[in-house]
Every structure is written in structure tokens, then in C-alpha cells.
Amino acid sequence: MIYSAVYSILNEANQQNVISIDLSDEAITKLPSIIGNLKYLEKLDLSNNLLTSLPPQIGNLTSLIELNLSDNKINVLPAEITNLQNLERIDLTGNPLDIPPIEIANRGIKSIRNYFDDLKAAIKSIQLFEAKILVVGEGGVGKTTLTNALFNKNFVFDNQVDKTTEGIDIKKWAFKFKNDKNTTHKFTVNIWDFGGQEIYHTTHQFFLTRRSLYLFVWDARQEYHELSFYYWLNIIFLLSAQSPVIIVMNKKDVRERVIDEATLSEKFTNIVSFHKVSCATGEGILELKNKIRNTLLNLPHIGELLPKKWLDIKKILSNDKRNYITYNEYQKLCEKFSMNKNQAYHLSRYFHDLAGILNFQDNPLLKNSMILKPEWATHAVYDVLDTKAIQEKKGNFNFRELELIWNKKIYPISMHPHLLELMKKFELVFQLHNTQDFLVPEMLPGDRPNFQWNDEDNLIFEYHYDFMPKGIITRFIVINHNLIENELFWKNGVILKKENTRARVICDQYNRKISISIFGIYAKEFLAIIRNQFEYINASLNHPSLQEMIPCNCSQCKHDLKPIYFNYEYLLKRREKNKSTIDCPKSIKEISIESLLSGIQIEKKPPQNEYDVFISYSSKDFAIIQEIVIDFKIKGISYWWDEEQIEPGDIISKKIEEGLNNSRNILLCLSYNQLESGWSYIEYTSILNKIITHTTNKKIIPLIIDNFAIEDIPPLLSNFKYTFKSDIKEFNKILSFLKKKL
């Protein structure tokens, strides 16, 4: 859309006091400054355009609640964005942001405000010259030896010393360089050397970060394994947002192999170069080192502006010899730099995302510690995975066994619960019911246990991946461990049960497919839960390319072991274009699209005049809330939920106010996500102000949906007569409570 057309639309919208504008998918390259005149605007969608910047007048939109800027080319946000005090949601995904850093922008408007406020208040700002190198590849290819040859000045080749890396080793390298102004700067590099054994692959995905340089190492002595190349280059491309990768053939002195570099470069556009080296003779090492140096200097985030005190605090933490400190110690350090608790919190999020200083504020146990040396924590995890006794027991271990596995001098007993919680956080283990026993699904046997399953009248849904990262099914098993039927699970599958409805979920890693079969009266509802959990896992993996597939229901396919599958999204698009049928290639029959979709989709609840419950929650807890909603459906409890009640173009504030007025109870879903974001401004003022002024008799029912500490409940809620505290595992108590009170 040309500039003049955008100007006309905005000018007309201003004259009519429009509150919602959708200018997505219009190829807009520049936003007119007149945008600042739309002071009544609540929602602005500028997604999927060609914007490289925003005018400072964007800060005049004081009524704005939601701003979608995804999939543009924006490098710098104007500082005026912090003037949008009512802004609750901002989407910046798919932008090459430099200011603020993408890690800050991804954490939402509060982190963005904190960044600009700190930058404005800082006496001095400084450029960041620091990056990560991640060295990956199969086990035994010489990654550690190569790392030492490249970055250790005192390296001496020893053919006998090629120790297998257990988990992750982290080293540092520094070099000096001159910028365009001939000013000398120091560049700091954190080198992460990853163990290549398959058991580690599942955990690596938590550390393969964007804005890094990758060295993929392979061994000339071994046969060229296309699957190995395919796996590592895909996982880097996917999880690191296409960060640059250098491919290194090691041990050139022993043997030399030729690979199809042109085809690989065409398929993986983030490949920078190919190198052949020998650590024994030194051949190719200097050339590779120079290429690494030049690639690091050209990473997008190098030179980004940060408050000097941020880097001063980071330097102190990095130089601390301890493996971890308490969060309270970290806050006191920040206080010395005149930072309040809120500023310290947002800085800890930045350190967690980019600097490798781990802190998990969404976990009641882990939030109290700052892990300064991530290799300390990861080695503890891998010590468990590498323990022969646990491997022999197919992943089973007792909490007490950790005292024998972990060296008490390195891992004090007081930290054992924290380290175990970290394994649970990474979805590597789960606790067996009401015991101190735990299980690592990645170590489960591959053989299926014996169980009965009737394939008649099943609801079937499949995920077909272009590339399937490892560990998806084991993470799914961990997440759903309390729904597992009679311990029916194995390395590649699980049987779940909920409300007399059974689900069989099986992963076929070779064919890159996950198959879901469900039988029971609540099959559609159960499928909705399962799909949301896979959506959560896939989102954490940067949304790998996949197709959602459903089987044909024609008379021939119904009884065929290999029925035709249709793309679910394609069916939805055909229906949107008023196409009512699709041809089955096998039976050559026209199949009703509605009949295919009706088995999958849950009908949205139509608007009504009165609801039993208004659901107040954090959008980050969406998957859990949908499970609660499905339970409401099953139990016949009516509810107001923004996902179903707010349609595109609706006035958000008006719809929320209507929902609150027409609901007899308010279900406040308490979680660390909710505490971090707080209630939305509209809900907070609409509910709490009425309660304070005694202008409503609505009941608030706080529901604890994670390990939310009782002491963290907002003080205003703690004295409510109708307070009901519960864990999600006891959700039926909430249902019963509501039934009695309604």
C-alpha cells in the first residue's frame, strides 16, 4: 500500500474516532506521523508489512492496548514506545531488532520499558562486544581437541587425549579488534563444547540459542552420515533462528572426504563456510580461526547499546568463583548500582536469555537461586543420565540415590532439590505418584507394553514433521505423567486416560510422525488438550515445519490400514472459501469437509446473558486454561473466556466489561506468569475497585494453577470470605465447589 493511501486511511480513522485498525499484509514501508493523532485507538495491527522503523508519534497513542508489529523489518523501536502506559500486548516476532535487544523485546512491554528507562537514566552507555560459539556434532569426532587447538595458546596435540565430553564444557576466549573509527575494543567469546552422545540431544535444545556462531564438526575417518548432517544442520537452523554455522571436517591428516557443499549451502542458507583441518599438524587451523573471528564481528547484535551498569554487574557475576548465589545476593548487588527490585528482575531475564546466568522466576524453588556457571548445573543433569545403575533400571531412580551420584563438595545436599527441579523444568524427568521415585522417559525401553486397544470409531489426528527434533514425545510424556493409564508408556509412546476417554499417542521418529488415536465420549475435548500441549512443545522449538493431518472418512478409507490423510489447515481454508467437499484419491468420491472437521473441532460457546464464571488469567497459561475450560464443558459450568467471546474487531475493553458484569463468579487463575504480568489494567480496575467500594457481590475464587506460593497471593485477595486454594491436580474440588455455590 502506497504512503498516500495509508495516510488517507489513518486520517479518516482519526475523524471517526476509530478504536481498532487492521493494516496487516499491505506491504507498507512507512507509517505516517499522523498515526499519533488517533488517541482513541485501542488495537493496531501492522503485522506482515515492510516497516523498518516507527515514527516517534506512535508514543501519542495513549489508549492503545494491543500492538501487533510481527513480521516486519524493524531494527530500532523509538523510545517513545514507553509512553504507551495502557499497552498490554505487543508482538515483535519476526523483526531483526537491535534496540532494544530481541531477548528483551520478546519478554513484552514491561521489559521494553525497563530497558529504555535504564538507558535513559544511565550515566554512561556501552557497546556490547560479546558472543557465544557453540561446538556441536556427533560423539568422538574431536570437538574438544579442535576447541583447544583453536582457542588455547598452550595447546599441544596428544593423540591419546581425546576425552569424551560429558554434557557441556564452557571455555572463554578473548581477542582485540579495531572498529571503523580505529578504536580498539576487547571481544569476549563464550565457547560451549557439547557432548555428542544421543542421550544428550534432548537437552541440547535448551541451550542452542540465537545470536550465536555454530561450529558443526565431523570426522573424516568416519563414514559420511547424511542423517547426522541432516539432524544437526536442521536443529541449528530451527532453534537458533538461522544463526550462522561453519562446517568443519576434522582429522584431515588421517583421511579426506568430499561432501556436496553446494547442495548443503542451497538447503541451509545459514552455512557460512566449509573447512578441513588437522589438530595434529595444525593444517587449516589459522584459516578457520580467522573466519570465526570475522564472523563473530559481523553478528547482528555486536555493538548494541546497553547501560554500562548492566555490563558492570555481569562482569562481577562472571568473575565470581562460586557456581551459584542466592537471588537475594543478586538483588543486593544490583542495589549497589542504584537499581530497584523491578529493574533487577528485568536484568536477570536478560542475563538468563543471553549471558548464560540462569534464573527461573516462574518456578517457586528455582527463582531463589542465580546459577552463575551453567556447566555446573548441566554436569549434574548429565551425571544422572550417565549413571549406569539408572540406565539399567530404564530411567528409574529414587531421590536418595542422588546423594551417591552427586559429589557433595560440588553439589551440596541443600541444592539437590533445586537440581532435581531443574531436570523437571527441562521436562527430562517426572515424579512417580506419591513417591520419592523419578523416571527419565528418554531411557525407557523401545518395546511397547501389552495393552488392549479397539481401533473402531477412534478420533485420529496426526502431526507430520518436515524435520522432527528429538525428545518431543518424551517431553509430552513428562507433561502428561499424571494422566498416564496404568503405567502404560514406553520411549516412543503413551496411553492416557481422562473422564473415561482414552488416548494413544505414538511417535515414529523415522517417518517424522506423531499419531494420536482417541476413543471415548469426550474425544474432541481430550484432543483439544493434547493438541495444545504439542503446540506448547512445538512453540518452544521455534515452530518446526509440520502438517496437521486427519484421515479420510469415506467407506473405503474407514476400513483401510493406510487411509488417505488430508491437511487440516487446507480443509479449513477450503471451507472458508465456501467449498463443501474434497475428493478422496483412493475411493474417487467427494467427501464432505464438514463431516471431516466436525470430529475434530469443539464448537465455540455462543454468547449468553449470564455466566457462572469469568476466567481471569495470564495468556502464558493458555494451555492450562484450555484444559480448565474443557472440564467446565464436561461439567456443564458456563463461563466467559476471552478466547471464545472476543472476536476480531471487537472493542476489547467493552467486551471484558460486559463479561464481568454478566458473570456471577470470578475465577482468578494464580500463577507466576499471572503475578509477573498482573491482571490486565481493565480487569484490575473493573473488579477490584468495585470490591473495594462494595458495589458488587461477586465472589472471587483464586485457583492456584502451578506451585504458586501462598505468600505470593496479592494481599487484597488474602482475606476474601470465598477464597478457595487448590492445586490443578485437585481441580475437581473447584468444580464441586462451584456446583454447590452456583
C-alpha positions, 0 to 999 in steps of 0.5 A, a space after each residue: 500500500 502506497 504512503 498516500 493511501 495509508 495516510 488517507 486511511 489513518 486520517 479518516 480513522 482519526 475523524 471517526 474516532 476509530 478504536 481498532 485498525 487492521 493494516 496487516 499484509 499491505 506491504 507498507 514501508 512507512 507509517 505516517 506521523 499522523 498515526 499519533 493523532 488517533 488517541 482513541 485507538 485501542 488495537 493496531 495491527 501492522 503485522 506482515 508489512 515492510 516497516 523498518 522503523 516507527 515514527 516517534 508519534 506512535 508514543 501519542 497513542 495513549 489508549 492503545 492496548 494491543 500492538 501487533 508489529 510481527 513480521 516486519 523489518 524493524 531494527 530500532 523501536 523509538 523510545 517513545 514506545 514507553 509512553 504507551 502506559 495502557 499497552 498490554 500486548 505487543 508482538 515483535 516476532 519476526 523483526 531483526 531488532 537491535 534496540 532494544 535487544 530481541 531477548 528483551 523485546 520478546 519478554 513484552 512491554 514491561 521489559 521494553 520499558 525497563 530497558 529504555 528507562 535504564 538507558 535513559 537514566 544511565 550515566 554512561 552507555 556501552 557497546 556490547 562486544 560479546 558472543 557465544 560459539 557453540 561446538 556441536 556434532 556427533 560423539 568422538 569426532 574431536 570437538 574438544 581437541 579442535 576447541 583447544 587447538 583453536 582457542 588455547 595458546 598452550 595447546 599441544 596435540 596428544 593423540 591419546 587425549 581425546 576425552 569424551 565430553 560429558 554434557 557441556 564444557 564452557 571455555 572463554 576466549 578473548 581477542 582485540 579488534 579495531 572498529 571503523 573509527 580505529 578504536 580498539 575494543 576487547 571481544 569476549 567469546 563464550 565457547 560451549 563444547 557439547 557432548 555428542 552422545 544421543 542421550 544428550 540431544 534432548 537437552 541440547 535444545 535448551 541451550 542452542 540459542 540465537 545470536 550465536 556462531 555454530 561450529 558443526 564438526 565431523 570426522 573424516 575417518 568416519 563414514 559420511 552420515 547424511 542423517 547426522 548432517 541432516 539432524 544437526 544442520 536442521 536443529 541449528 537452523 530451527 532453534 537458533 533462528 538461522 544463526 550462522 554455522 561453519 562446517 568443519 571436517 576434522 582429522 584431515 591428516 588421517 583421511 579426506 572426504 568430499 561432501 556436496 557443499 553446494 547442495 548443503 549451502 542451497 538447503 541451509 542458507 545459514 552455512 557460512 563456510 566449509 573447512 578441513 583441518 588437522 589438530 595434529 599438524 595444525 593444517 587449516 587451523 589459522 584459516 578457520 580461526 580467522 573466519 570465526 573471528 570475522 564472523 563473530 564481528 559481523 553478528 547482528 547484535 555486536 555493538 548494541 547499546 546497553 547501560 554500562 551498569 548492566 555490563 558492570 554487574 555481569 562482569 562481577 557475576 562472571 568473575 565470581 568463583 562460586 557456581 551459584 548465589 542466592 537471588 537475594 545476593 543478586 538483588 543486593 548487588 544490583 542495589 549497589 548500582 542504584 537499581 530497584 527490585 523491578 529493574 533487577 528482575 528485568 536484568 536477570 531475564 536478560 542475563 538468563 536469555 543471553 549471558 548464560 546466568 540462569 534464573 527461573 522466576 516462574 518456578 517457586 524453588 528455582 527463582 531463589 537461586 542465580 546459577 552463575 556457571 551453567 556447566 555446573 548445573 548441566 554436569 549434574 543433569 548429565 551425571 544422572 543420565 550417565 549413571 549406569 545403575 539408572 540406565 539399567 533400571 530404564 530411567 528409574 531412580 529414587 531421590 536418595 540415590 542422588 546423594 551417591 551420584 552427586 559429589 557433595 563438595 560440588 553439589 551440596 545436599 541443600 541444592 539437590 532439590 533445586 537440581 532435581 527441579 531443574 531436570 523437571 523444568 527441562 521436562 527430562 524427568 517426572 515424579 512417580 505418584 506419591 513417591 520419592 521415585 523419578 523416571 527419565 522417559 528418554 531411557 525407557 525401553 523401545 518395546 511397547 507394553 501389552 495393552 488392549 486397544 479397539 481401533 473402531 470409531 477412534 478420533 485420529 489426528 496426526 502431526 507430520 514433521 518436515 524435520 522432527 527434533 528429538 525428545 518431543 514425545 518424551 517431553 509430552 510424556 513428562 507433561 502428561 505423567 499424571 494422566 498416564 493409564 496404568 503405567 502404560 508408556 514406553 520411549 516412543 509412546 503413551 496411553 492416557 486416560 481422562 473422564 473415561 476417554 482414552 488416548 494413544 499417542 505414538 511417535 515414529 521418529 523415522 517417518 517424522 510422525 506423531 499419531 494420536 488415536 482417541 476413543 471415548 465420549 469426550 474425544 474432541 475435548 481430550 484432543 483439544 488438550 493434547 493438541 495444545 500441549 504439542 503446540 506448547 512443545 512445538 512453540 518452544 522449538 521455534 515452530 518446526 515445519 509440520 502438517 496437521 493431518 486427519 484421515 479420510 472418512 469415506 467407506 473405503 478409507 474407514 476400513 483401510 490400514 493406510 487411509 488417505 490423510 488430508 491437511 487440516 489447515 487446507 480443509 479449513 481454508 477450503 471451507 472458508 472459501 465456501 467449498 463443501 467437499 474434497 475428493 478422496 484419491 483412493 475411493 474417487 468420491 467427494 467427501 464432505 469437509 464438514 463431516 471431516 472437521 466436525 470430529 475434530 473441532 469443539 464448537 465455540 460457546 455462543 454468547 449468553 446473558 449470564 455466566 457462572 464464571 469469568 476466567 481471569 488469567 495470564 495468556 502464558 497459561 493458555 494451555 492450562 486454561 484450555 484444559 480448565 475450560 474443557 472440564 467446565 464443558 464436561 461439567 456443564 459450568 458456563 463461563 466467559 473466556 476471552 478466547 471464545 467471546 472476543 472476536 476480531 474487531 471487537 472493542 476489547 475493553 467493552 467486551 471484558 466489561 460486559 463479561 464481568 458484569 454478566 458473570 456471577 463468579 470470578 475465577 482468578 487463575 494464580 500463577 507466576 506468569 499471572 503475578 509477573 504480568 498482573 491482571 490486565 489494567 481493565 480487569 484490575 480496575 473493573 473488579 477490584 475497585 468495585 470490591 473495594 467500594 462494595 458495589 458488587 457481590 461477586 465472589 472471587 475464587 483464586 485457583 492456584 494453577 502451578 506451585 504458586 506460593 501462598 505468600 505470593 497471593 496479592 494481599 487484597 485477595 488474602 482475606 476474601 470470605 470465598 477464597 478457595 486454594 487448590 492445586 490443578 491436580 485437585 481441580 475437581 474440588 473447584 468444580 464441586 465447589 462451584 456446583 454447590 455455590 452456583 
